[in-house]
Amino acid sequence: MAKTAAELKEEGNTLFKAGKLTEASKCYAEAERVDPTDPVYSSNLSAALYEAADYAGTVDAVLRAWRKLREKSDAKPDLILRLSSRLAKALSLGVRARTISRDTLGTREADIRTLRDAAVRSVKDGAKSPAGEELLLVWKEWDATEIDVEAFAEKSDEASAALSRMSLFSRPLDDVKEYYSIGNDPIIDLLDGWGSRTDPDPLDLNKLPKNCLSEVAFLFGGVGDGRHAFGTLSGLHDAYKALPKAKRVLLHAHLTMLDIHDATIARDLCMLILLDQLITTTDAATRIEIKATLMYMFLAAVMPSYCYDRLLGVMRDLQQRLTTDSTPDLPSWIHLNKDAIPAVLHTLHYWLTTEKSTKQMLAHHIHQNPDALRREQELMVMQTGSAALQRLMDDSVREQRRELEESIRSMSDEMLMDLPFVPPGTSPAEARKLVERNMDSLVDTLQSSYALKGRIKGLEELWYEKTKVCMPPKELRSRHPGFEKAWERVKSESGRMGKATRQALARQVTRSLLTSTSTQDANYNNPKYHPGGDGYPDLKLDAFEAPSFMADFDHRNSPDGAPVDLHTLTWDIASAFFEEVVAALKGLRGRVTVELICGGLSEELAKMRFKGDVTRPPEFPRKYTRMWLSNVPDYTHGPMNMAVYIIPNLQDHEQAAVACNCLLNMGVWEGGDDQYFYTYTHLLPKDIPRFLGCRIIRPQAVMEILVMGAQPLPRPLTELASRDELTTWLTRVLFNTLITGHSRLPPNNVRLPHNLVAFFGLLMHLHRVGFPAHWLSDFLARVLSGRMVSDIAPYDGLWPIPVQDAERRVQSRAFENVIATAYYAIPFALASALPADFSRDPEDIQVYEAKLTATLPFKMNWDMFMGSSSPLEPTSRLLFYRPSVVTPKEVIARMPSIFEGRTSPPPGSFFVLTAQELLQYQTRVRFRLSRRRVERMKSEKWCMLVYRNDDRLPATRPVPVADWIVVGEESP
């Protein structure tokens, strides 16, 4: 028997209360079909559609209910009021979401007007009520929105692009970038997975849809020395050869090498050019010299003069190619982003014009042998008190012992009989028993010759400890008088070298070897950033760690191949590694492009999403199959930033993923991965999908690899956090953005640099995830109107944040720049919540510059008495204030109590900006403000200064508003 309309309505009500909005809507729609005369069914349907964020459907359902309702003489005024209020809100949100157009409004104009008029009359004729006040407010919101209906449709993309160009991060007091020339992690092939021992998660090209084979794209954020890009090229070639012929013809792959430091991009470009020379060169002697140049450039502090000359030749050639108004004449498979060319040319000029002493370079280079590395790690455990890091070291040692035992037991009878402690005439069975009885001491002996990661200390390392120079290939040793003879002695005497030989070699090294110029950075000449400012990097590293990683990679597909032994040279390993890369480039000719971009990871990906990457060829990918971020998230707000600003650039299939490791501070996470996630996101790993709409594929960020993936958006509302959960979490995130905690001393320092621009971007992301726009509108309206009051406390202690956690109020002016910039892209109804003097015109926002005089000392080192004194920590804020009303030191010192409402400076006497365009606290700052606001500030004689948000100390002297200039009018 068919259900009645009343029964369907009751069923819908039950589903509605349970949050099952889609099912409830179906019941109400069916009830309306069964009884098309009763307005209550259309009204209920409109309520369900509104909560499900179907604003266009809401408008239609409301107007159907109104047409039925106005024909009734006994129409209930409160129902008219609810329908009218819901209509106004749905109209405002639908226009902003671009689901309601001017044409749609035109066909419904009469019904909209009559419903509005009827409700407003009933409010004006009756007593005041909260519902009546809300009605007037939401129609006021619609009046402000209706004026700009066309603008929301036409300017949305432009406003989104403008928002993407605003800085997401609080800036450090000084904008210098640290240069890391030689990496220190195992080589990863992104087709093989993430380099983890467990859950390798390979990328199977054969399982990709055919249309995706032409769009395979990899991004390497914080690309460093390019090792993972080179490894992925080799792996891509293997995967290409394994594809069926019909799929091979479809494959095209794109690799984006991205780094924030121009020297990194310049260095990687030089290596790519050398690889291209190997592709096109057939002469054996020339090929050896090119590979030697790559080896020394990739791994060493100094290089032979012939390698140095070849490298400088590459640099001069690049200078000429890049100094052109047209597209640079680079090999067809290499593309340097046009925006990066000036910075790369600047770096090349420095490398070509700087002269460094080989003797001094080597004096700054310390080879950390395995024992030294182990001692340093033990010292870090002592300094941090990290039980987690101690467990990591213990587990590594145990795993190493297990592998050594397996290797010994797997030795052939012949190999066992050759062991020096096995007596002659012993049978193989007796030899094995002897080995088992002495396994512990045998493993102890072998382990003492291994680094923590399991490499053999060979004869070349004994040579290196005395010379700090990699042994050149045999074919080139005639160019190094004395090397061959000394090397033979090292081999015959187990590494011993007489004093006279060492002195002769030292003289030869200083005469015939030159500094590896691409390890140099101009900031090494500045005593501010580098002790002494002598121009030389402190290369304190295990010089044989990278070759051991190369060797592991070389043998990944043939573990039974030629082993690395005491006589293996770095040359043997590096030559095989680069030959494989070259073979891959040849085999993939016409099927692979390598792109280099110099910029911030989040910023460059935002450009791609909003089509602001106008200097890239339009056919280049804007979404990636896989992304490896190294430990960039350590510096950029961890998984929160990944979810909001990185994952949206993943392709839409199950194998697409982004991964990173944790290197900056892995010893600080006593609470493990839960504490890691909570510190960055205020969520536990299990809650990330419910709030941020992405997948956690591997949550082991602290000791392994963090892997995250995308999900189709928007998500069903039933899979997401409730409205109360969302509001509580957003309040916590906002408060901790405004009032931050403090970082510990290295190596326990944590960076949480997101500012209010990033928070606003989070709100936009949550709308894409599937949270209804009216949830987010109501939250933001409370913030902007000054009605947000909460008992949630920001965490202002030492980071990381424990996994647990007065009235607090937020200044609305801090949002003015971002709202005015992104106004026509914002899917939230907030016009009526904005203060009267709030700008909503993108043209009104201008960039101002002020000259600064520092008050805080410049200290690169950390001081236990001064706290977080490094100027490179992203902790800066701008305080704008009226000197006649408040003093800056008082406001800064009392910021937490002001936030909590315990102290109340006069209204309108100060505000704080968390985002700056540029900051070098000893010279200048650039910031965005409303032009009209600045004119008012001039009449009231405002000032601005920079302060640190962590230790709450002024970093500069005040700058009067009269001294600010508009960028572009009076400044370069």
Residue pairs with C-beta under 8 A, 6 or more apart in sequence:
2 34
3 11
3 30
3 34
4 34
5 31
5 32
5 34
5 35
5 38
5 41
6 31
8 27
8 28
8 30
8 31
8 34
8 41
9 27
9 28
9 31
9 40
9 41
9 44
11 27
12 24
12 25
12 26
12 27
12 28
12 31
12 44
12 48
13 24
13 44
15 21
15 23
15 24
15 27
16 24
16 44
16 47
16 48
16 51
19 717
19 718
19 722
20 718
21 48
21 49
21 51
21 52
21 717
22 52
22 716
24 48
25 45
25 48
25 49
25 52
25 54
28 41
28 42
28 44
28 45
28 48
29 45
31 41
31 44
32 38
32 41
32 42
32 45
32 64
35 41
36 68
37 68
38 68
39 64
39 65
39 66
39 68
39 69
39 72
39 79
40 65
40 79
42 61
42 62
42 64
42 65
42 68
43 61
43 62
43 65
43 79
43 82
43 83
45 61
46 57
46 58
46 61
46 62
46 65
46 83
46 86
46 90
47 86
49 55
49 57
49 58
49 61
50 58
50 86
50 89
50 90
50 774
51 772
52 717
52 772
53 93
53 717
53 770
53 772
53 773
53 774
55 90
55 91
55 93
55 94
55 97
55 99
55 100
55 773
56 90
56 94
56 99
56 100
56 104
58 86
58 87
58 90
58 94
59 87
59 90
59 91
59 94
59 100
59 104
59 108
62 83
62 86
62 87
62 90
62 115
63 87
63 108
63 111
63 112
63 115
65 83
66 80
66 83
66 87
66 111
66 114
66 115
67 111
69 75
69 79
69 80
69 83
70 114
70 118
77 122
77 126
78 131
80 115
80 118
80 119
80 122
81 119
81 122
81 123
81 131
81 132
81 135
82 131
83 115
83 119
84 115
84 116
84 118
84 119
84 120
84 135
84 139
85 119
85 131
85 134
85 135
85 138
87 112
87 115
87 116
88 116
88 135
88 138
88 139
88 141
88 142
89 138
89 141
89 774
89 829
91 100
91 105
91 112
91 142
91 145
91 146
92 138
92 141
92 142
92 145
92 829
92 831
93 773
93 774
93 777
93 827
93 828
93 829
94 100
95 145
95 146
95 149
95 152
96 145
96 152
96 773
96 826
96 827
96 828
96 829
97 773
97 827
98 152
98 153
98 156
101 149
101 153
102 149
102 150
105 112
105 146
105 149
116 139
119 135
120 135
120 136
120 139
123 129
123 132
123 135
123 136
126 132
137 832
138 829
138 832
140 832
141 829
141 830
141 831
141 832
144 831
144 832
145 152
145 829
145 831
148 824
151 824
152 824
154 824
155 824
155 825
156 824
156 825
157 610
157 611
157 825
158 824
159 821
159 822
159 823
159 824
159 825
159 826
159 842
160 610
160 822
160 825
161 610
161 611
161 612
162 821
162 822
162 842
163 610
163 757
163 760
163 761
163 764
163 818
163 821
163 822
163 825
164 603
164 606
164 607
164 609
164 610
164 612
165 603
165 606
165 607
165 612
166 757
166 817
166 818
166 821
166 915
166 928
167 603
167 755
167 757
167 915
167 916
167 917
168 602
168 603
168 641
168 645
168 753
168 754
168 755
168 757
168 758
168 761
168 915
169 636
169 637
169 753
169 754
169 755
169 758
169 874
170 753
170 754
170 755
170 874
170 875
170 876
170 877
170 914
170 915
170 949
171 874
171 876
171 916
171 918
171 919
172 871
172 872
172 873
172 874
172 875
172 876
172 919
173 856
173 871
173 872
173 875
173 876
173 919
173 920
173 921
173 946
173 948
173 955
174 528
174 858
174 871
174 872
174 920
174 921
174 922
175 918
175 919
175 920
176 523
176 529
176 872
177 260
177 261
178 261
178 872
179 261
179 263
179 264
179 521
179 523
179 537
180 224
180 261
180 264
181 225
181 263
181 264
181 267
181 518
181 519
181 537
182 225
182 298
182 299
182 519
182 539
182 541
182 546
183 224
183 225
183 227
183 546
184 541
184 542
184 545
184 546
185 195
185 227
185 549
185 630
185 661
185 663
186 195
186 453
186 549
186 552
186 553
187 195
187 227
187 228
187 230
187 231
187 549
187 550
187 552
187 553
188 194
188 195
188 227
188 228
188 231
188 232
188 628
189 228
189 231
189 232
189 234
189 235
189 553
189 556
190 203
190 218
190 228
190 231
190 232
190 235
190 626
190 628
191 202
191 203
191 205
191 232
191 235
191 236
191 238
191 239
192 200
192 202
192 203
192 235
192 556
193 199
193 200
193 201
193 202
193 203
194 200
194 201
194 628
194 659
194 698
194 705
194 707
195 705
196 698
196 704
196 705
198 704
199 698
201 657
201 697
201 698
201 707
203 239
203 625
203 626
203 655
204 655
205 213
205 216
205 239
205 240
205 242
205 243
205 247
205 251
206 242
206 243
206 244
206 247
207 655
208 216
208 653
208 655
209 653
210 247
210 250
212 625
212 651
212 653
213 247
213 250
213 251
213 252
214 250
214 251
214 252
215 252
215 621
215 625
215 651
216 236
216 251
216 252
216 253
216 254
216 625
217 253
217 254
217 255
217 256
217 621
217 623
217 624
217 625
217 651
218 229
218 232
218 253
218 254
218 255
218 256
218 624
218 625
218 626
218 627
218 628
219 255
219 256
219 258
219 624
219 626
219 627
219 628
219 649
220 226
220 228
220 229
220 232
220 255
220 256
220 257
220 258
220 627
220 628
220 630
221 258
221 259
221 601
221 627
221 628
221 629
221 630
221 632
221 646
222 258
222 259
222 260
222 601
222 629
222 630
222 631
222 632
223 229
223 257
223 258
223 259
223 264
223 268
223 630
224 259
224 264
224 630
225 264
225 267
225 268
225 298
226 257
226 268
226 271
226 272
227 546
227 549
228 628
228 630
229 255
229 257
229 268
229 594
230 577
230 578
230 581
231 553
232 255
233 255
233 581
233 584
233 585
233 588
233 592
233 594
234 553
234 580
234 581
234 583
234 584
236 253
236 584
236 588
236 592
237 583
237 584
237 587
237 588
238 557
240 248
240 251
240 587
240 588
240 591
241 587
243 251
251 591
252 591
252 592
252 593
253 588
253 591
253 592
253 593
254 592
254 593
254 595
254 620
254 621
255 592
255 593
255 594
255 595
256 595
256 596
256 597
256 621
256 624
257 265
257 268
257 594
257 595
257 596
257 597
258 596
258 597
258 598
258 599
258 601
258 604
259 265
259 268
259 598
260 598
260 599
260 600
260 601
261 598
262 340
262 343
262 344
262 346
262 347
262 598
263 347
263 518
263 520
263 521
264 598
265 336
265 340
265 343
265 344
265 596
265 597
265 598
266 343
266 344
266 347
266 348
266 351
266 518
267 297
267 518
268 596
269 318
269 334
269 336
269 344
269 596
270 297
270 311
270 314
270 315
270 318
270 518
271 294
271 297
271 298
272 331
272 334
272 594
272 596
273 314
273 317
273 318
273 330
273 331
273 334
274 290
274 293
274 294
274 297
274 310
274 311
274 314
275 294
275 578
275 581
275 582
275 585
276 331
276 333
276 334
276 585
277 290
277 314
278 287
278 290
278 291
278 578
278 579
278 582
279 582
279 585
279 586
281 287
281 290
285 475
288 473
288 475
288 476
289 306
289 307
289 310
289 476
290 310
291 473
291 574
291 575
291 578
291 579
292 304
292 307
292 472
292 473
292 476
292 571
293 303
293 307
293 310
293 311
294 574
294 578
295 470
295 570
295 571
295 574
295 575
295 578
296 302
296 303
296 304
296 307
296 470
296 516
297 303
297 307
297 311
297 516
297 518
298 546
298 574
299 470
299 543
299 546
299 547
299 570
299 574
300 469
300 470
300 516
300 543
301 361
301 362
301 364
301 365
301 468
301 515
301 516
301 519
301 539
302 358
302 361
302 362
302 468
302 469
302 509
302 513
302 514
302 515
302 516
303 311
303 513
303 514
303 515
303 516
304 472
304 476
304 479
304 480
304 512
304 513
304 514
305 512
305 513
305 514
306 476
306 479
308 514
308 515
308 517
311 517
311 518
312 351
312 352
312 517
315 348
315 351
315 352
316 352
318 344
318 348
319 345
319 348
319 349
319 352
321 328
321 329
321 330
322 328
322 336
322 341
322 344
322 345
322 348
323 345
328 336
328 341
330 336
333 585
333 589
333 592
333 593
333 594
334 593
334 594
334 596
335 593
335 594
335 595
335 596
335 617
335 620
336 344
336 595
336 596
337 595
337 596
337 597
337 598
337 615
337 616
338 615
339 597
339 598
339 599
339 615
340 596
340 597
340 598
340 599
343 598
344 598
350 520
350 522
351 517
351 518
351 520
354 517
354 520
354 535
356 514
356 515
356 517
356 520
356 535
356 536
357 515
358 509
358 510
358 513
358 514
358 515
359 510
360 534
360 536
361 515
361 516
361 536
362 468
362 509
363 536
364 536
364 537
364 538
364 539
365 468
365 539
365 540
366 538
366 539
366 540
366 541
367 464
367 465
367 468
367 541
367 542
367 543
367 544
368 376
368 540
368 541
368 542
369 451
369 457
369 461
369 465
369 542
370 450
370 451
370 452
370 455
370 457
370 542
373 451
373 452
373 542
374 451
374 452
377 389
377 393
377 452
378 393
380 386
380 389
380 667
380 747
381 389
381 390
381 393
381 667
383 747
384 667
384 668
384 747
384 748
386 667
386 668
386 669
386 670
387 670
388 666
388 667
388 669
388 670
388 672
388 702
388 703
389 666
389 667
392 666
392 703
393 452
396 452
396 453
397 447
397 452
400 447
400 450
400 452
400 454
401 443
401 447
403 454
404 443
404 446
404 447
404 450
405 439
405 443
408 435
408 439
408 442
408 443
408 446
409 435
413 428
413 431
416 422
416 428
416 431
416 432
416 435
417 426
417 428
417 431
419 431
419 435
421 434
421 438
422 431
422 434
426 434
435 442
449 456
449 457
450 456
450 457
451 457
451 542
451 544
451 545
451 548
453 545
453 548
454 548
455 544
455 545
455 548
455 551
455 564
456 564
456 565
456 566
457 544
458 544
458 564
458 565
458 566
458 567
458 568
459 490
459 491
459 494
459 495
459 566
459 567
460 470
460 471
460 544
460 568
460 569
460 570
461 543
461 544
462 490
462 494
462 495
463 469
463 471
463 486
463 487
463 490
463 495
463 497
464 470
464 543
464 544
466 497
466 502
466 505
467 502
467 505
467 506
467 509
468 509
468 543
469 509
469 513
470 543
470 569
470 570
470 571
471 483
471 487
471 569
471 570
471 571
472 479
472 480
472 483
472 571
473 569
473 571
473 575
477 483
477 484
477 487
478 484
479 512
480 508
480 512
481 508
482 501
482 504
482 505
482 508
483 505
483 508
486 497
486 501
486 504
486 505
489 496
489 497
489 501
490 496
490 497
491 567
497 505
519 537
519 539
520 535
520 536
520 537
521 537
523 529
523 530
524 530
524 533
524 534
524 535
524 536
524 537
525 533
525 534
525 535
526 533
527 533
528 858
528 860
529 860
530 537
544 570
547 570
547 573
547 574
548 564
550 573
550 574
550 576
550 577
551 564
551 568
551 573
553 577
554 573
554 576
554 577
554 580
555 561
555 563
564 573
585 592
593 620
595 616
595 620
597 604
600 636
601 629
601 632
601 636
601 646
602 636
602 641
602 645
602 646
604 613
605 645
605 646
605 648
605 649
606 612
606 645
607 613
608 616
608 622
608 623
608 649
609 622
609 648
609 649
611 622
613 620
613 622
622 649
623 649
623 650
623 651
623 652
624 649
624 650
624 651
624 656
624 658
625 650
625 651
625 655
625 656
626 655
626 656
626 657
626 658
626 659
627 646
627 649
627 650
627 657
627 658
627 659
628 658
628 659
628 660
629 642
629 646
629 658
629 659
629 660
630 660
630 661
630 663
631 660
631 661
631 662
631 663
631 664
632 660
633 639
633 641
633 642
633 660
633 662
633 706
634 662
634 663
634 664
634 665
634 751
635 664
635 751
635 753
636 751
636 753
637 680
637 751
637 752
637 753
637 754
637 758
638 676
638 677
638 679
638 680
638 681
638 701
639 676
639 677
639 680
639 681
639 688
639 701
639 706
639 708
640 680
640 681
640 692
640 754
640 762
641 680
641 754
641 758
642 658
642 660
642 708
643 681
643 688
643 692
643 693
643 694
643 708
643 765
644 692
644 758
644 761
644 762
644 765
645 758
645 761
646 658
647 658
647 694
647 708
647 709
647 710
648 710
648 765
648 768
650 656
650 657
650 658
650 709
650 710
652 710
652 712
654 709
656 709
656 710
657 697
657 707
657 708
657 709
658 707
658 708
658 709
659 698
659 705
659 706
659 707
659 708
660 701
660 705
660 706
661 701
661 704
661 705
661 706
662 669
662 676
662 701
662 702
662 706
664 747
664 749
664 751
665 746
665 747
665 748
665 749
665 750
666 702
666 703
667 747
667 748
668 744
668 747
668 748
668 749
668 750
668 799
668 800
669 675
669 676
669 702
669 800
671 678
671 800
671 802
671 803
672 702
673 685
673 699
673 700
673 701
673 702
674 684
674 685
674 803
675 800
675 801
675 802
675 803
676 701
676 702
676 800
677 683
677 684
677 685
677 688
677 699
677 701
678 684
678 800
678 801
678 803
679 750
679 752
679 799
679 800
679 801
680 752
681 688
681 691
681 692
682 729
682 732
682 733
682 736
682 801
683 691
683 692
683 729
684 803
685 696
685 699
687 721
688 694
688 696
688 708
689 695
689 696
689 711
689 719
690 719
690 720
690 721
690 725
691 720
691 721
691 725
691 726
691 729
691 766
691 769
692 765
692 766
692 769
693 711
693 713
693 714
693 715
693 720
693 765
693 766
693 768
693 769
693 770
694 708
694 709
694 710
694 711
695 708
695 709
695 710
695 711
696 707
696 708
697 707
697 708
697 709
698 704
698 705
698 706
698 707
699 706
700 706
713 768
713 769
713 770
714 768
714 769
714 770
715 769
715 770
716 770
717 770
717 771
717 772
719 770
720 726
720 769
720 770
720 771
721 729
723 775
726 766
726 771
726 775
726 779
727 775
727 779
728 792
730 762
730 763
730 779
731 788
731 790
731 792
732 792
732 794
732 805
733 759
733 762
734 759
734 783
734 810
735 790
735 792
735 793
735 794
735 808
735 810
735 899
736 752
736 794
736 795
737 754
737 755
737 756
737 758
737 759
737 914
738 756
738 794
738 810
738 814
738 899
738 912
738 914
739 794
739 796
739 895
739 896
739 899
740 752
740 794
740 796
740 875
740 949
740 950
741 752
741 795
741 796
741 797
741 798
741 799
741 801
741 950
742 796
742 797
742 798
742 799
742 867
742 868
742 950
742 951
743 749
743 750
743 751
743 798
743 799
743 868
743 873
743 950
744 750
744 798
744 799
745 862
745 864
745 868
746 862
749 868
749 873
750 799
750 800
751 873
751 874
752 799
753 874
755 914
755 915
756 814
756 815
756 818
756 914
756 915
757 818
757 914
757 915
760 815
760 818
760 819
760 822
763 776
763 779
763 780
763 828
764 822
764 825
764 826
764 827
766 776
767 773
767 776
767 827
767 828
773 827
773 828
773 829
774 829
776 827
776 828
777 828
777 829
777 830
780 828
780 830
780 833
781 787
781 829
781 830
781 832
781 833
782 788
782 833
783 810
783 812
783 815
784 812
784 815
784 819
784 830
784 833
784 834
784 835
784 838
785 812
785 833
785 835
786 809
786 810
786 812
788 808
788 809
788 810
789 807
789 808
789 809
790 807
790 808
791 806
791 807
791 808
792 805
792 808
793 805
793 806
793 808
794 808
794 896
794 899
795 801
795 805
796 896
806 900
806 901
806 902
807 900
807 901
808 899
808 900
808 901
809 899
809 901
810 899
811 911
811 912
812 834
812 835
812 838
813 835
813 838
813 911
814 911
814 912
814 913
814 914
816 838
816 839
816 929
816 930
816 933
817 845
817 913
817 915
817 928
817 929
817 930
818 915
819 826
819 830
819 834
819 838
819 840
820 838
820 839
820 840
820 841
820 842
820 844
820 845
820 930
821 842
821 845
821 928
823 840
823 841
823 842
824 842
831 840
834 840
837 932
837 933
837 936
839 845
839 930
839 932
839 933
844 930
844 931
844 932
845 928
845 929
845 930
845 931
846 928
846 929
846 930
846 931
846 934
846 966
846 967
847 917
847 926
847 927
847 928
847 966
847 967
847 968
848 926
848 927
848 928
848 929
848 934
848 964
848 965
848 966
848 967
849 924
849 925
849 926
849 964
849 965
849 966
849 967
849 971
850 924
850 925
850 927
850 944
850 959
850 963
850 964
850 965
851 923
851 924
851 959
851 963
852 920
852 921
852 922
852 923
852 924
852 925
852 946
852 956
852 957
852 959
853 922
853 956
853 957
854 921
854 922
854 955
854 956
855 954
855 955
855 956
855 957
856 869
856 871
856 921
856 948
856 953
856 954
856 955
857 869
858 871
858 922
859 866
859 869
859 870
859 871
860 870
860 871
860 872
861 869
861 870
862 868
862 869
862 870
863 869
866 951
867 950
867 951
868 875
868 948
868 950
868 951
871 921
873 950
875 948
875 949
875 950
875 951
876 916
876 919
876 921
876 946
876 947
876 948
876 949
876 955
877 912
877 913
877 914
877 946
877 947
877 948
877 949
878 912
878 913
878 916
878 925
878 927
878 944
878 945
878 946
879 888
879 891
879 892
879 910
879 912
879 944
879 945
879 946
879 947
880 910
880 911
880 912
880 913
880 937
880 942
880 943
880 944
881 888
881 891
881 909
881 910
881 942
881 943
881 944
882 908
882 909
882 910
882 940
882 941
882 942
882 943
883 941
883 942
883 943
883 958
884 940
884 941
885 905
885 906
885 909
886 905
886 906
886 909
886 910
888 943
888 945
888 947
888 954
888 958
889 954
891 898
891 905
891 910
892 947
892 952
892 953
892 954
893 952
894 903
895 912
895 952
897 903
898 904
898 905
913 927
913 929
915 927
915 928
916 925
916 926
916 927
917 926
917 927
917 928
918 924
918 925
918 926
919 925
919 926
919 946
921 946
921 955
921 956
925 946
925 956
926 967
927 944
934 961
934 964
937 961
938 961
938 962
941 960
941 961
941 962
942 960
942 961
943 958
943 959
943 960
943 961
944 958
944 959
944 961
944 964
945 954
945 955
945 956
945 957
945 958
945 959
946 954
946 955
946 956
947 953
947 954
947 955
948 955
965 971
